[in-house]
């Protein structure tokens, strides 16, 4: 489960690396933030398409 800053940077790269290593990856949406609203949304769409679970709460 990932939380932190910046969706388009650290969150995305960590999630993608974890997926490549075979981990199931979840991102806690209330605990992340992006540089821009559009970049944040686009990155979340990409992560969802790659198989990352996006969670509103745990």
Phi, psi and omega in degrees: 000130182248147173210154176141197181243156339262126183309313184287349182244265186299319180296310182297312183294321178294317179298314182294318177299317180296319177299317180297331178274000176094009179280149167278129188241133174234146176240128179273102188303318180292351184248021176228162177208150179248174177289318180224152179303317181292316178298319177300310180297315181299318180294318178297320176299316179296315180297318177300316179298331179278350178110008177284136176274128179257120186250131173281331178199165178252000000 
